[in-house]
Amino acid sequence: MFEITPCNPETYRQQTRRSTLVVAAIFVVLALLLSTLAVQVFGEPGGDNFRWNLGGVLLGLGLTIVLVRYVLWSQPWMAMAAYGWQLKRSLMRVTNVMHHVKKGVETGDPTAMKLLRFYHLGVTQMHQLDGNTSDQGQMSWEIDGHRAAMEAQGLDPEQNRLDLAWIDTVKGFAV
């Protein structure tokens, strides 16, 4: 379950830039060290050591991924980057079943209505966090119309939490 939480866009961008630079620096250092080590241990002086350099870089990439996932992900300075990734992942889960969601919304299904509202709120926040206001304006009529339809059905328009069971429910709508 994912929940949309208020974030300051400037703080979000500042912290995600910083965490990106740290992860990139870790990758560069690991790739350089491991490719140098691979060439020194396995390479031939004056020979073609491309494969050892490439192997060191790929090993550095793999180690960076493991470090980020299992060590750095839970660090406070990575919180905004982790939140942004989780938000985008949640939105992608809804996007993957959007044809089912829209079919459910057409029939007035409450679960589909709530899922589309979560999607609208999430996309709105993602546009704000990324500083992308042009796309948000294009969706405003759809967002406002859907909110009004929810209110007309007596549904709470504040759907800040994604319940994964909603996705399974809407998958049952024939397209």
N, C-alpha and C positions, 0 to 999 in steps of 0.2 A: 504494500500500500504506500502510495506517495501522497504527500500533502504540499500544496502550494503555500509558501510562506512569504511574507513581505520582505523585499530586499531593496536596498538602495542601489540604483543602477551604477552610479559612479564608484561606489565601494566594490560592487560586483566586478566591474571591468578592471579596476585597479588590482584587486586580489587575484583574479584569474590571469591577468598579464604576468603578475609576479610568479605565480605557481607554474605557469607555462615556461617562463624563463628558467626557473630552477630545474624543472624536469628536462628541458632541452640541454642545460649545462651538464646535468648528470649523464645524459645520453652521450654527449660529445666526449666527456672525460672517459666514460667506460669504453666507448668505441675506439678512441685513440689508444688507450692503455691496452685493451685486449687485442687490437690489430697489431700493435707494436710487439706485444708479447708473443702472439702467434707467429709473426715473421721471424722473431729471434729464436724461437724454439724449433719451428718446423721449416722455416724458409731456407733458401739457398742464397748465399752472398752473390750479388750481381745477377741473380736469376729472376724469373718472373714469379713474383710473390702475390699476384693479384688475388688469388683464391684465399690466401691466408689473411690478407687485409680485409677482404669481403667477409670471411668467416668471423673475424674479430668484430667487425661492425655489426653483423647480424647477431652475434652473441651479446654485444653491448645493447642492442635493441631489445633482445629478449630479457636480459637482466633488468633493463630500465622498466619494461612492462611489469615484471614481477615485483620490483621495488615499489612502483606506483600503486599497484593493486593491493599488495599485502602489507606494505609498511607506511607509505606516504598518504594513502587515501584517507586514513582516519586522523591525520594531523590537522590541527585547527587552521593552519595557513592554506590548506587544500579544501576547506569546507565550501567555499563558494564555487570552486571548479567542480567539486563532487555534486553539489546541488544542481548546477547547470546541466551536468551530464545526466543526472537522474530526471530532471524536468524534460529534457529532450528525449530521453528514452521513454518516458511515460507518454509524451505526445506522439512518439512514433508507434507505440502500441495502439493508440486510438486511431492514428492514420491508417494503420494496416487493416483495420476493420471498418473504415469510414463508410464504405458502401453499405454495410449492414446497419451502421448507426443511422445514416440518412434514411434508409428504408424504415427503420423503427420510429424515427422522428416523424416521418410522413403519416404513420399510423397512430401517432400520439402516445407511443409507449413511454412510460415514465423513466425507465432505465436508460433508454436511448437518449431521452431528453437530458437527463443528468449527465450522461457521458459526453454529449456534445457541448454542454455548458462547461464542464471541466476542461474540455479541449479549448474552447474559446478563451477561458480565463488563463489557461496555461500558455497559449499562443500569444495572448496580449502581454503577459508578463515576460515571455521570452523576447518579444519585440522591444519592450522597454529596457530589459537588461542589456540587450545587444545594441541599443540605440538605433533601432530600425523602425522609425515611425511611419514610413511611407506605406509599408505593407499593412500596417494596422488600420490605417484609414480606409483602405479598400474593403476590409472585412467588417467595418463598423455597422453597416446596415444589416448584415446577416446576424451579427452578434446581438444588436438591439432587438431585432425581430424575434430571435429565438428566446431572449430573456422575457419579452412580453408574452410569448406563447407559454412559457413555463409558469409565469405568474398567473395567466388565465386558467391554467390547470391546477393552480394551488401548490405548485412545486417551489421549493426554496431555490432561488437563483444562485445562492452562494455555495457552489459545488467545488470546494477547494481540495477535496480529497478524491483520489482515484481508487476505486474499489475494483480490483481485478476480476471479481465475479461479474461485474457489469459487462466486461468484454466477452466473457463466456455466454452471458445472456443474449447479447445482441448478435452473436454469431448464429443464433438460431433463426434470425429473420431471413426469409428467402429474398434473393436479389433478383 
